[in-house]
Amino acid sequence: MAHDCDAVIVGAGLSGLTAARDLRRGGLDVRVLEARDRVGGRILPHPVGDGPQDVVELGGQWVGPTQHRVHALATDLGLATFATHVAGENLFEDAGGRVRRYRGTIPRLSPVVLADYGQAALRLDRLARRVDPEAPWLAHRSARLDEQTFASWIRRSVATPTARAAFEVGCRAVFSVEPADLSLLHVCFYLSSAGGWDALLDTEGGAQQDRIVGGSHLLATGLAQHLGDRLELDRPVRRIVQDAGGVDVDGLRARRVVVAVPPTLAGRIAYDPPLPAARDQLTQRVPMGSVIKTMAVYDRPFWRERGLSGQATSLPGPGQVVFDNTPSSGAVGVLLAFLEGREARELSSAGEGERRTAVLGTLARLFGPEAGRPVDWVEHDWTADRWSRGAYAGVMGPGTWTAHGPALRAPVGRLHWAGTETATRWAGYFDGAIQSGERAAAEVLAAAGEGER
């Protein structure tokens, strides 16, 4: 039976677009099928002004200094980065509603709380260093790590209520789930793939250090610009059929397929023959996190005039983590407040007006009455997004890595898996998505090189 192309790629996020780029460079003919009416996946721009740089990101946005693949891609595409605004003092609102100013990464808490937090963070990093992100299930005492939740580890390892709350907020900020939802082994895998707890949480020197001038969607549109009619939008994939000679993807015939969507979404595709039990069970056990990204837009970043950075942590919430998300143009001021984990689940069912009122209440407590009177309000509920069903990435609960981890990246016949969840370096981030696309493309090219073509 004739083939329409060498490879079909399901999904036009950074992983799928990277795979398409590398396969085309390797001389293969590809088709990219994307369910949305745009490229970028969990990257979503929103204009807040008239200029090309007057953009905020309702999806993924940050790049860190050790995320070399995404920096290389930005350079290749001629894109510049700018630093997340950090000048000035940060704010911390404790459980009792007291707001304190501080500089640096850690709030000015009592020496007992700081020591408690510090020793626990060191212990967590030591655990993570024992976990090889290539094969977490092979780590020393992996079964013991995988049977625990992050919540149970926090209860055992952190003594003071404020330090425990800080770890819980950190968990929501990184994974967009509650600590009870996560396997401790998955936390260790994430830390190992990124370089430690601080690398995940920090702004300067960490994962939130920089943004793309004009918006991170330019990474995706730049990768897609040469695909032409090889890219089909509004084309959700429902069924994939394998046989001895190739693969049929909803009527499109190819030699190989790269499925570049999160495991839980990959599991919603019908496969013939059915996926092996290990892979199918995996897709049922890697749910997406819960996050609603909300932004209050002002005529100017007024908090900077008061010596504030715009970064804040509020234990009462809602919107426990806040950033200055002003675009590089400075045309407007923007405060970004995340609703994550339980907050996102609870407020997803509320109306936009209720969410706005709740979050603006937090911002007003932190930054004063002016923060409660934005000129515009922007939000995106990723839990309700039809083609994501959550963000930032899929997460693994207890027992998943050790029982089903080997199926995460292993090809199934002519099927190959990509997506940031499958990465071994900066999993869950842009860099991990790019790495996964490179790996999947290399697998397909290797098969072609062995005479498949």
C-alpha positions as a Markdown table, in Angstrom:
| # | Residue | x | y | z |
|---|---|---|---|---|
| 1 | Met | 0.0 | 0.0 | 0.0 |
| 2 | Ala | 1.4 | 3.4 | -1.0 |
| 3 | His | 2.4 | 5.9 | 1.7 |
| 4 | Asp | 1.2 | 9.5 | 1.8 |
| 5 | Cys | 4.4 | 10.5 | 3.7 |
| 6 | Asp | 7.2 | 9.0 | 5.8 |
| 7 | Ala | 5.9 | 10.2 | 9.2 |
| 8 | Val | 2.8 | 11.7 | 10.7 |
| 9 | Ile | 3.3 | 13.8 | 13.8 |
| 10 | Val | 0.3 | 14.1 | 16.1 |
| 11 | Gly | 0.4 | 17.5 | 17.9 |
| 12 | Ala | 2.0 | 20.8 | 16.9 |
| 13 | Gly | 3.4 | 21.9 | 20.3 |
| 14 | Leu | 7.1 | 22.4 | 20.7 |
| 15 | Ser | 7.8 | 18.6 | 20.8 |
| 16 | Gly | 5.9 | 17.8 | 17.6 |
| 17 | Leu | 7.2 | 20.8 | 15.7 |
| 18 | Thr | 10.8 | 19.9 | 16.8 |
| 19 | Ala | 10.3 | 16.3 | 15.6 |
| 20 | Ala | 9.0 | 17.7 | 12.3 |
| 21 | Arg | 12.0 | 20.0 | 11.9 |
| 22 | Asp | 14.5 | 17.2 | 12.6 |
| 23 | Leu | 12.8 | 14.6 | 10.4 |
| 24 | Arg | 12.7 | 17.1 | 7.5 |
| 25 | Arg | 16.4 | 17.8 | 8.0 |
| 26 | Gly | 16.9 | 14.1 | 7.8 |
| 27 | Gly | 15.2 | 14.0 | 4.4 |
| 28 | Leu | 11.9 | 12.6 | 5.4 |
| 29 | Asp | 8.5 | 13.8 | 4.2 |
| 30 | Val | 6.2 | 14.6 | 7.2 |
| 31 | Arg | 2.7 | 15.7 | 8.0 |
| 32 | Val | 1.8 | 17.4 | 11.3 |
| 33 | Leu | -1.8 | 17.1 | 12.5 |
| 34 | Glu | -3.0 | 19.5 | 15.2 |
| 35 | Ala | -6.4 | 19.5 | 16.8 |
| 36 | Arg | -6.3 | 23.2 | 17.7 |
| 37 | Asp | -6.7 | 26.1 | 15.2 |
| 38 | Arg | -3.1 | 27.2 | 16.1 |
| 39 | Val | 0.3 | 25.8 | 16.9 |
| 40 | Gly | 2.0 | 25.9 | 20.3 |
| 41 | Gly | 0.0 | 23.5 | 22.4 |
| 42 | Arg | 0.2 | 24.8 | 26.0 |
| 43 | Ile | 1.7 | 28.1 | 24.8 |
| 44 | Leu | -1.0 | 30.7 | 24.3 |
| 45 | Pro | -0.4 | 34.5 | 23.6 |
| 46 | His | -2.8 | 37.3 | 24.4 |
| 47 | Pro | -2.4 | 40.9 | 23.2 |
| 48 | Val | -2.5 | 43.7 | 25.8 |
| 49 | Gly | -1.7 | 46.5 | 23.5 |
| 50 | Asp | -1.2 | 47.5 | 19.9 |
| 51 | Gly | 2.5 | 46.7 | 19.4 |
| 52 | Pro | 4.0 | 43.3 | 18.5 |
| 53 | Gln | 5.7 | 43.2 | 21.9 |
| 54 | Asp | 2.5 | 44.0 | 23.9 |
| 55 | Val | 1.8 | 40.4 | 24.7 |
| 56 | Val | 1.3 | 38.3 | 27.8 |
| 57 | Glu | 1.4 | 34.5 | 27.8 |
| 58 | Leu | -1.6 | 32.7 | 29.1 |
| 59 | Gly | 0.4 | 29.4 | 28.8 |
| 60 | Gly | 4.0 | 28.5 | 29.2 |
| 61 | Gln | 6.3 | 31.5 | 29.2 |
| 62 | Trp | 9.6 | 31.3 | 31.1 |
| 63 | Val | 13.1 | 30.1 | 30.1 |
| 64 | Gly | 15.9 | 29.4 | 32.5 |
| 65 | Pro | 19.7 | 29.8 | 32.1 |
| 66 | Thr | 20.4 | 26.0 | 32.0 |
| 67 | Gln | 17.7 | 25.3 | 29.4 |
| 68 | His | 20.1 | 25.2 | 26.6 |
| 69 | Arg | 17.8 | 23.7 | 23.9 |
| 70 | Val | 15.2 | 26.5 | 24.1 |
| 71 | His | 17.9 | 29.2 | 24.2 |
| 72 | Ala | 19.5 | 27.6 | 21.1 |
| 73 | Leu | 16.1 | 27.6 | 19.3 |
| 74 | Ala | 15.4 | 31.2 | 20.2 |
| 75 | Thr | 18.8 | 32.1 | 18.8 |
| 76 | Asp | 18.2 | 30.2 | 15.6 |
| 77 | Leu | 14.8 | 32.0 | 15.2 |
| 78 | Gly | 16.4 | 35.4 | 15.9 |
| 79 | Leu | 14.4 | 35.9 | 19.1 |
| 80 | Ala | 15.6 | 37.8 | 22.1 |
| 81 | Thr | 14.9 | 37.3 | 25.8 |
| 82 | Phe | 14.3 | 39.8 | 28.6 |
| 83 | Ala | 14.6 | 39.3 | 32.3 |
| 84 | Thr | 11.6 | 38.7 | 34.5 |
| 85 | His | 11.3 | 41.9 | 36.6 |
| 86 | Val | 12.9 | 41.3 | 40.0 |
| 87 | Ala | 14.1 | 44.8 | 41.1 |
| 88 | Gly | 12.7 | 45.9 | 44.4 |
| 89 | Glu | 11.2 | 44.1 | 47.4 |
| 90 | Asn | 9.1 | 40.9 | 47.3 |
| 91 | Leu | 6.0 | 40.4 | 49.5 |
| 92 | Phe | 5.0 | 37.5 | 51.7 |
| 93 | Glu | 1.6 | 37.2 | 53.3 |
| 94 | Asp | 1.6 | 34.7 | 56.1 |
| 95 | Ala | -1.4 | 32.5 | 57.2 |
| 96 | Gly | -2.6 | 35.2 | 59.5 |
| 97 | Gly | -2.7 | 37.8 | 56.8 |
| 98 | Arg | 0.4 | 39.8 | 57.8 |
| 99 | Val | 2.2 | 41.1 | 54.8 |
| 100 | Arg | 6.0 | 41.5 | 55.0 |
| 101 | Arg | 8.6 | 42.9 | 52.5 |
| 102 | Tyr | 11.8 | 41.1 | 51.8 |
| 103 | Arg | 14.7 | 40.9 | 49.3 |
| 104 | Gly | 16.1 | 37.7 | 47.8 |
| 105 | Thr | 14.6 | 34.3 | 47.5 |
| 106 | Ile | 13.6 | 33.5 | 51.1 |
| 107 | Pro | 11.2 | 35.8 | 53.2 |
| 108 | Arg | 12.4 | 37.1 | 56.5 |
| 109 | Leu | 11.0 | 34.4 | 58.7 |
| 110 | Ser | 12.1 | 33.2 | 62.1 |
| 111 | Pro | 15.5 | 31.5 | 62.2 |
| 112 | Val | 13.8 | 28.3 | 63.3 |
| 113 | Val | 11.5 | 28.3 | 60.2 |
| 114 | Leu | 14.4 | 29.1 | 57.9 |
| 115 | Ala | 16.6 | 26.4 | 59.4 |
| 116 | Asp | 13.7 | 23.9 | 59.1 |
| 117 | Tyr | 13.1 | 24.8 | 55.5 |
| 118 | Gly | 16.7 | 24.7 | 54.6 |
| 119 | Gln | 17.5 | 21.3 | 56.0 |
| 120 | Ala | 14.4 | 19.8 | 54.3 |
| 121 | Ala | 15.4 | 21.3 | 51.0 |
| 122 | Leu | 18.9 | 19.9 | 51.3 |
| 123 | Arg | 17.5 | 16.4 | 52.1 |
| 124 | Leu | 15.2 | 16.6 | 49.1 |
| 125 | Asp | 18.0 | 17.5 | 46.8 |
| 126 | Arg | 20.1 | 14.6 | 48.2 |
| 127 | Leu | 17.3 | 12.2 | 47.4 |
| 128 | Ala | 16.9 | 13.6 | 43.9 |
| 129 | Arg | 20.6 | 13.2 | 43.1 |
| 130 | Arg | 20.2 | 9.4 | 43.5 |
| 131 | Val | 17.5 | 9.3 | 40.8 |
| 132 | Asp | 18.6 | 9.0 | 37.2 |
| 133 | Pro | 16.0 | 10.8 | 35.1 |
| 134 | Glu | 16.6 | 8.3 | 32.3 |
| 135 | Ala | 15.2 | 5.5 | 34.4 |
| 136 | Pro | 13.8 | 6.6 | 37.8 |
| 137 | Trp | 12.4 | 3.1 | 38.4 |
| 138 | Leu | 15.9 | 1.8 | 38.8 |
| 139 | Ala | 16.9 | 4.3 | 41.5 |
| 140 | His | 18.1 | 3.0 | 44.8 |
| 141 | Arg | 15.0 | 2.2 | 46.9 |
| 142 | Ser | 12.8 | 3.4 | 44.1 |
| 143 | Ala | 9.9 | 1.4 | 45.3 |
| 144 | Arg | 10.0 | 3.0 | 48.7 |
| 145 | Leu | 10.2 | 6.5 | 47.1 |
| 146 | Asp | 7.4 | 5.7 | 44.8 |
| 147 | Glu | 5.0 | 4.4 | 47.4 |
| 148 | Gln | 5.2 | 7.7 | 49.3 |
| 149 | Thr | 3.4 | 10.9 | 48.4 |
| 150 | Phe | 5.2 | 14.3 | 48.6 |
| 151 | Ala | 2.7 | 15.2 | 51.3 |
| 152 | Ser | 3.8 | 12.3 | 53.5 |
| 153 | Trp | 7.4 | 13.2 | 53.0 |
| 154 | Ile | 6.7 | 16.9 | 54.0 |
| 155 | Arg | 4.9 | 15.7 | 57.2 |
| 156 | Arg | 7.9 | 13.6 | 58.2 |
| 157 | Ser | 10.6 | 15.9 | 57.1 |
| 158 | Val | 9.4 | 19.4 | 57.9 |
| 159 | Ala | 8.6 | 20.4 | 61.5 |
| 160 | Thr | 7.3 | 23.9 | 61.4 |
| 161 | Pro | 3.9 | 24.9 | 60.0 |
| 162 | Thr | 5.2 | 27.8 | 58.0 |
| 163 | Ala | 8.0 | 25.7 | 56.4 |
| 164 | Arg | 5.5 | 23.0 | 55.5 |
| 165 | Ala | 3.2 | 25.6 | 53.9 |
| 166 | Ala | 6.2 | 26.9 | 51.9 |
| 167 | Phe | 6.8 | 23.4 | 50.5 |
| 168 | Glu | 3.2 | 23.0 | 49.7 |
| 169 | Val | 3.1 | 26.3 | 47.8 |
| 170 | Gly | 6.3 | 25.3 | 46.0 |
| 171 | Cys | 4.6 | 22.0 | 45.0 |
| 172 | Arg | 1.6 | 23.8 | 43.5 |
| 173 | Ala | 3.8 | 26.3 | 41.8 |
| 174 | Val | 5.9 | 23.6 | 40.1 |
| 175 | Phe | 3.5 | 20.8 | 39.5 |
| 176 | Ser | 0.0 | 22.5 | 39.8 |
| 177 | Val | -1.2 | 19.7 | 42.0 |
| 178 | Glu | -1.4 | 19.1 | 45.8 |
| 179 | Pro | 1.5 | 17.3 | 47.5 |
| 180 | Ala | -0.8 | 14.4 | 48.2 |
| 181 | Asp | -1.3 | 13.9 | 44.4 |
| 182 | Leu | 2.4 | 13.3 | 43.8 |
| 183 | Ser | 4.8 | 10.3 | 44.2 |
| 184 | Leu | 7.9 | 11.3 | 46.0 |
| 185 | Leu | 9.9 | 9.5 | 43.2 |
| 186 | His | 8.2 | 11.8 | 40.7 |
| 187 | Val | 9.3 | 14.9 | 42.7 |
| 188 | Cys | 12.9 | 13.5 | 42.8 |
| 189 | Phe | 12.8 | 12.8 | 39.0 |
| 190 | Tyr | 11.7 | 16.4 | 38.4 |
| 191 | Leu | 14.4 | 17.8 | 40.6 |
| 192 | Ser | 17.0 | 15.6 | 39.0 |
| 193 | Ser | 16.0 | 16.6 | 35.5 |
| 194 | Ala | 16.1 | 20.3 | 36.4 |
| 195 | Gly | 19.1 | 20.5 | 38.7 |
| 196 | Gly | 17.4 | 20.8 | 42.1 |
| 197 | Trp | 14.6 | 22.4 | 44.1 |
| 198 | Asp | 15.9 | 25.9 | 43.9 |
| 199 | Ala | 16.4 | 25.7 | 40.1 |
| 200 | Leu | 12.7 | 25.0 | 39.8 |
| 201 | Leu | 11.5 | 27.8 | 42.1 |
| 202 | Asp | 14.0 | 30.6 | 41.6 |
| 203 | Thr | 13.6 | 33.5 | 39.3 |
| 204 | Glu | 17.2 | 34.8 | 38.9 |
| 205 | Gly | 19.3 | 31.8 | 38.0 |
| 206 | Gly | 16.2 | 29.6 | 38.0 |
| 207 | Ala | 13.4 | 28.4 | 35.7 |
| 208 | Gln | 11.6 | 31.8 | 35.9 |
| 209 | Gln | 14.5 | 34.0 | 34.9 |
| 210 | Asp | 13.7 | 35.1 | 31.4 |
| 211 | Arg | 10.9 | 35.6 | 28.9 |
| 212 | Ile | 10.8 | 35.8 | 25.1 |
| 213 | Val | 10.4 | 39.3 | 23.7 |
| 214 | Gly | 7.1 | 39.3 | 21.8 |
| 215 | Gly | 5.9 | 36.1 | 23.5 |
| 216 | Ser | 6.9 | 32.5 | 23.7 |
| 217 | His | 4.4 | 31.6 | 21.0 |
| 218 | Leu | 7.1 | 32.9 | 18.6 |
| 219 | Leu | 9.1 | 29.7 | 19.3 |
| 220 | Ala | 6.2 | 27.6 | 17.9 |
| 221 | Thr | 5.3 | 29.8 | 15.0 |
| 222 | Gly | 9.0 | 30.0 | 14.1 |
| 223 | Leu | 9.3 | 26.2 | 14.0 |
| 224 | Ala | 6.1 | 25.9 | 12.0 |
| 225 | Gln | 6.8 | 28.6 | 9.4 |
| 226 | His | 8.4 | 26.3 | 6.8 |
| 227 | Leu | 5.9 | 23.5 | 7.1 |
| 228 | Gly | 3.3 | 25.0 | 4.7 |
| 229 | Asp | 0.6 | 22.5 | 3.7 |
| 230 | Arg | 2.5 | 19.8 | 5.7 |
| 231 | Leu | 0.7 | 21.3 | 8.7 |
| 232 | Glu | -3.0 | 20.7 | 9.1 |
| 233 | Leu | -4.8 | 22.6 | 11.9 |
| 234 | Asp | -8.3 | 21.8 | 13.2 |
| 235 | Arg | -7.3 | 18.1 | 12.6 |
| 236 | Pro | -7.8 | 16.1 | 15.8 |
| 237 | Val | -6.6 | 12.5 | 15.5 |
| 238 | Arg | -9.2 | 9.9 | 16.6 |
| 239 | Arg | -7.8 | 6.5 | 15.4 |
| 240 | Ile | -4.3 | 5.0 | 14.6 |
| 241 | Val | -4.1 | 1.6 | 12.9 |
| 242 | Gln | -0.8 | -0.2 | 12.5 |
| 243 | Asp | -0.1 | -3.1 | 10.2 |
| 244 | Ala | 3.0 | -4.8 | 8.8 |
| 245 | Gly | 3.6 | -2.1 | 6.1 |
| 246 | Gly | 2.8 | 1.1 | 7.9 |
| 247 | Val | 0.4 | 3.2 | 9.9 |
| 248 | Asp | -2.9 | 4.7 | 9.1 |
| 249 | Val | -3.8 | 7.9 | 11.0 |
| 250 | Asp | -7.4 | 8.8 | 10.3 |
| 251 | Gly | -6.9 | 7.9 | 6.6 |
| 252 | Leu | -3.4 | 9.3 | 6.2 |
| 253 | Arg | -0.9 | 6.6 | 5.5 |
| 254 | Ala | 2.7 | 6.7 | 6.8 |
| 255 | Arg | 5.6 | 4.5 | 7.7 |
| 256 | Arg | 5.9 | 5.9 | 11.3 |
| 257 | Val | 3.9 | 8.1 | 13.7 |
| 258 | Val | 5.1 | 10.4 | 16.5 |
| 259 | Val | 2.4 | 11.0 | 19.0 |
| 260 | Ala | 3.5 | 14.3 | 20.6 |
| 261 | Val | 0.7 | 14.9 | 23.1 |
| 262 | Pro | 0.6 | 14.3 | 26.9 |
| 263 | Pro | 0.1 | 10.6 | 27.9 |
| 264 | Thr | -3.5 | 11.1 | 29.2 |
| 265 | Leu | -4.5 | 12.6 | 25.8 |
| 266 | Ala | -2.6 | 10.0 | 23.9 |
| 267 | Gly | -4.7 | 7.5 | 25.8 |
| 268 | Arg | -7.9 | 9.0 | 24.3 |
| 269 | Ile | -6.9 | 7.9 | 20.8 |
| 270 | Ala | -8.2 | 4.6 | 19.6 |
| 271 | Tyr | -5.4 | 2.2 | 18.6 |
| 272 | Asp | -5.7 | -0.9 | 16.4 |
| 273 | Pro | -4.2 | -3.2 | 17.5 |
| 274 | Pro | -4.7 | -2.0 | 21.1 |
| 275 | Leu | -1.7 | -0.6 | 22.9 |
| 276 | Pro | 0.2 | -3.1 | 25.1 |
| 277 | Ala | -1.2 | -3.2 | 28.6 |
| 278 | Ala | 1.8 | -1.4 | 30.2 |
| 279 | Arg | 1.5 | 1.6 | 27.9 |
| 280 | Asp | -2.3 | 1.7 | 28.1 |
| 281 | Gln | -2.2 | 1.5 | 31.9 |
| 282 | Leu | 0.4 | 4.3 | 32.0 |
| 283 | Thr | -1.9 | 6.7 | 30.0 |
| 284 | Gln | -4.5 | 6.1 | 32.7 |
| 285 | Arg | -2.1 | 7.1 | 35.5 |
| 286 | Val | -0.5 | 10.4 | 34.4 |
| 287 | Pro | -3.2 | 13.1 | 34.9 |
| 288 | Met | -2.6 | 16.7 | 34.0 |
| 289 | Gly | -2.2 | 19.3 | 36.7 |
| 290 | Ser | -4.8 | 21.9 | 37.5 |
| 291 | Val | -4.0 | 25.5 | 36.8 |
| 292 | Ile | -5.9 | 28.7 | 35.9 |
| 293 | Lys | -3.6 | 31.6 | 34.9 |
| 294 | Thr | -5.1 | 35.0 | 35.8 |
| 295 | Met | -3.7 | 38.4 | 35.0 |
| 296 | Ala | -4.8 | 41.9 | 36.1 |
| 297 | Val | -3.8 | 44.6 | 33.6 |
| 298 | Tyr | -3.1 | 48.2 | 34.8 |
| 299 | Asp | -2.2 | 51.4 | 32.9 |
| 300 | Arg | 1.3 | 51.1 | 34.4 |
| 301 | Pro | 3.3 | 48.9 | 36.8 |
| 302 | Phe | 2.5 | 51.1 | 39.7 |
| 303 | Trp | 4.1 | 48.7 | 42.3 |
| 304 | Arg | 7.6 | 49.5 | 40.8 |
| 305 | Glu | 7.1 | 53.1 | 41.9 |
| 306 | Arg | 6.7 | 51.8 | 45.5 |
| 307 | Gly | 9.9 | 49.8 | 45.4 |
| 308 | Leu | 8.2 | 46.5 | 44.9 |
| 309 | Ser | 9.2 | 43.8 | 42.4 |
| 310 | Gly | 5.7 | 42.5 | 41.8 |
| 311 | Gln | 6.7 | 39.0 | 43.1 |
| 312 | Ala | 4.6 | 37.8 | 46.0 |
| 313 | Thr | 3.6 | 34.7 | 47.9 |
| 314 | Ser | 0.3 | 34.6 | 49.7 |
| 315 | Leu | -0.4 | 31.6 | 52.0 |
| 316 | Pro | -4.1 | 32.5 | 52.3 |
| 317 | Gly | -4.6 | 33.1 | 48.6 |
| 318 | Pro | -6.4 | 32.6 | 46.4 |
| 319 | Gly | -3.5 | 33.2 | 43.9 |
| 320 | Gln | -0.7 | 32.1 | 46.1 |
| 321 | Val | 2.1 | 32.9 | 43.7 |
| 322 | Val | 2.3 | 36.3 | 42.0 |
| 323 | Phe | 4.7 | 37.8 | 39.4 |
| 324 | Asp | 5.2 | 41.0 | 37.6 |
| 325 | Asn | 4.2 | 39.9 | 34.1 |
| 326 | Thr | 4.5 | 43.3 | 32.3 |
| 327 | Pro | 5.5 | 42.8 | 28.7 |
| 328 | Ser | 8.9 | 43.9 | 27.5 |
| 329 | Ser | 7.4 | 47.0 | 25.9 |
| 330 | Gly | 6.2 | 48.3 | 29.2 |
| 331 | Ala | 3.1 | 49.6 | 27.5 |
| 332 | Val | 1.0 | 48.4 | 30.5 |
| 333 | Gly | 1.5 | 46.9 | 33.9 |
| 334 | Val | 0.5 | 43.3 | 34.5 |
| 335 | Leu | 0.3 | 41.2 | 37.7 |
| 336 | Leu | 0.1 | 37.5 | 37.2 |
| 337 | Ala | -1.6 | 35.3 | 39.9 |
| 338 | Phe | -1.7 | 31.6 | 39.6 |
| 339 | Leu | -4.6 | 29.4 | 40.8 |
| 340 | Glu | -3.1 | 26.0 | 41.1 |
| 341 | Gly | -4.0 | 22.6 | 42.5 |
| 342 | Arg | -7.0 | 22.6 | 44.9 |
| 343 | Glu | -7.6 | 26.4 | 44.2 |
| 344 | Ala | -7.9 | 25.8 | 40.5 |
| 345 | Arg | -10.2 | 22.8 | 40.9 |
| 346 | Glu | -12.5 | 24.7 | 43.3 |
| 347 | Leu | -12.5 | 27.9 | 41.3 |
| 348 | Ser | -12.8 | 26.3 | 37.9 |
| 349 | Ser | -16.5 | 25.7 | 38.5 |
| 350 | Ala | -17.0 | 29.3 | 39.6 |
| 351 | Gly | -17.7 | 32.0 | 37.1 |
| 352 | Glu | -15.0 | 34.4 | 35.8 |
| 353 | Gly | -16.5 | 37.2 | 37.8 |
| 354 | Glu | -16.1 | 35.2 | 41.0 |
| 355 | Arg | -12.5 | 34.3 | 40.2 |
| 356 | Arg | -11.7 | 37.9 | 39.4 |
| 357 | Thr | -13.2 | 39.2 | 42.6 |
| 358 | Ala | -11.3 | 36.5 | 44.7 |
| 359 | Val | -7.9 | 37.1 | 43.0 |
| 360 | Leu | -8.2 | 40.9 | 43.0 |
| 361 | Gly | -8.9 | 40.6 | 46.8 |
| 362 | Thr | -5.5 | 38.9 | 47.2 |
| 363 | Leu | -3.7 | 41.5 | 45.0 |
| 364 | Ala | -5.3 | 44.4 | 46.9 |
| 365 | Arg | -4.1 | 42.9 | 50.3 |
| 366 | Leu | -0.6 | 42.6 | 48.9 |
| 367 | Phe | -0.2 | 45.7 | 46.7 |
| 368 | Gly | -2.9 | 48.1 | 48.0 |
| 369 | Pro | -6.3 | 49.3 | 46.8 |
| 370 | Glu | -5.0 | 50.3 | 43.4 |
| 371 | Ala | -4.4 | 46.6 | 42.6 |
| 372 | Gly | -8.1 | 45.9 | 43.0 |
| 373 | Arg | -8.9 | 48.3 | 40.1 |
| 374 | Pro | -7.3 | 46.9 | 36.9 |
| 375 | Val | -8.2 | 48.3 | 33.5 |
| 376 | Asp | -8.5 | 44.8 | 32.1 |
| 377 | Trp | -8.6 | 41.2 | 33.3 |
| 378 | Val | -7.3 | 38.2 | 31.4 |
| 379 | Glu | -7.5 | 34.5 | 32.3 |
| 380 | His | -7.3 | 31.0 | 30.9 |
| 381 | Asp | -8.5 | 27.9 | 32.7 |
| 382 | Trp | -6.3 | 25.0 | 31.4 |
| 383 | Thr | -8.4 | 22.4 | 33.2 |
| 384 | Ala | -11.2 | 23.3 | 30.8 |
| 385 | Asp | -9.1 | 23.6 | 27.7 |
| 386 | Arg | -10.4 | 21.0 | 25.3 |
| 387 | Trp | -7.1 | 19.9 | 23.9 |
| 388 | Ser | -5.0 | 20.1 | 27.1 |
| 389 | Arg | -7.4 | 19.2 | 30.0 |
| 390 | Gly | -4.9 | 20.7 | 32.4 |
| 391 | Ala | -1.3 | 22.0 | 32.7 |
| 392 | Tyr | 1.6 | 22.4 | 33.2 |
| 393 | Ala | 2.3 | 18.8 | 32.5 |
| 394 | Gly | 1.2 | 15.3 | 33.3 |
| 395 | Val | 2.2 | 14.1 | 36.8 |
| 396 | Met | 2.7 | 10.7 | 38.3 |
| 397 | Gly | 1.1 | 9.5 | 41.5 |
| 398 | Pro | 2.4 | 6.8 | 43.8 |
| 399 | Gly | 3.4 | 3.5 | 42.1 |
| 400 | Thr | 3.3 | 4.8 | 38.6 |
| 401 | Trp | 7.0 | 5.2 | 37.9 |
| 402 | Thr | 8.0 | 1.8 | 39.2 |
| 403 | Ala | 5.1 | -0.1 | 37.7 |
| 404 | His | 4.8 | 1.6 | 34.3 |
| 405 | Gly | 7.8 | 4.0 | 33.8 |
| 406 | Pro | 9.6 | 1.8 | 31.2 |
| 407 | Ala | 6.5 | 2.3 | 28.9 |
| 408 | Leu | 6.8 | 6.1 | 28.9 |
| 409 | Arg | 9.3 | 6.4 | 26.0 |
| 410 | Ala | 9.4 | 2.9 | 24.6 |
| 411 | Pro | 8.1 | 2.8 | 20.9 |
| 412 | Val | 5.2 | 0.5 | 20.2 |
| 413 | Gly | 5.8 | -1.0 | 16.8 |
| 414 | Arg | 5.7 | 2.0 | 14.5 |
| 415 | Leu | 4.5 | 4.4 | 17.2 |
| 416 | His | 6.9 | 6.8 | 18.9 |
| 417 | Trp | 6.1 | 9.0 | 21.9 |
| 418 | Ala | 7.1 | 12.7 | 22.4 |
| 419 | Gly | 6.0 | 15.5 | 24.7 |
| 420 | Thr | 7.7 | 17.2 | 27.6 |
| 421 | Glu | 6.5 | 14.5 | 30.0 |
| 422 | Thr | 8.8 | 12.0 | 28.3 |
| 423 | Ala | 11.9 | 14.2 | 28.6 |
| 424 | Thr | 14.9 | 13.5 | 30.8 |
| 425 | Arg | 16.2 | 17.0 | 31.0 |
| 426 | Trp | 13.9 | 19.8 | 32.2 |
| 427 | Ala | 10.8 | 17.6 | 32.0 |
| 428 | Gly | 7.6 | 19.7 | 32.0 |
| 429 | Tyr | 9.3 | 22.7 | 30.4 |
| 430 | Phe | 9.9 | 24.0 | 26.9 |
| 431 | Asp | 13.4 | 22.5 | 27.0 |
| 432 | Gly | 12.0 | 19.1 | 27.8 |
| 433 | Ala | 9.5 | 19.4 | 25.0 |
| 434 | Ile | 12.3 | 20.1 | 22.5 |
| 435 | Gln | 14.5 | 17.3 | 23.8 |
| 436 | Ser | 11.6 | 14.8 | 23.5 |
| 437 | Gly | 11.0 | 15.9 | 19.9 |
| 438 | Glu | 14.7 | 15.4 | 19.1 |
| 439 | Arg | 14.7 | 11.9 | 20.6 |
| 440 | Ala | 11.5 | 10.8 | 18.8 |
| 441 | Ala | 12.8 | 12.1 | 15.5 |
| 442 | Ala | 16.1 | 10.2 | 16.0 |
| 443 | Glu | 14.2 | 7.0 | 16.6 |
| 444 | Val | 12.3 | 7.4 | 13.3 |
| 445 | Leu | 15.4 | 8.3 | 11.4 |
| 446 | Ala | 17.2 | 5.3 | 12.9 |
| 447 | Ala | 14.4 | 3.1 | 11.6 |
| 448 | Ala | 14.6 | 4.7 | 8.2 |
| 449 | Gly | 18.4 | 4.2 | 8.2 |
| 450 | Glu | 18.0 | 0.5 | 8.8 |
| 451 | Gly | 16.3 | 0.1 | 5.4 |
| 452 | Glu | 12.6 | 0.8 | 6.3 |
| 453 | Arg | 12.3 | 3.2 | 3.4 |
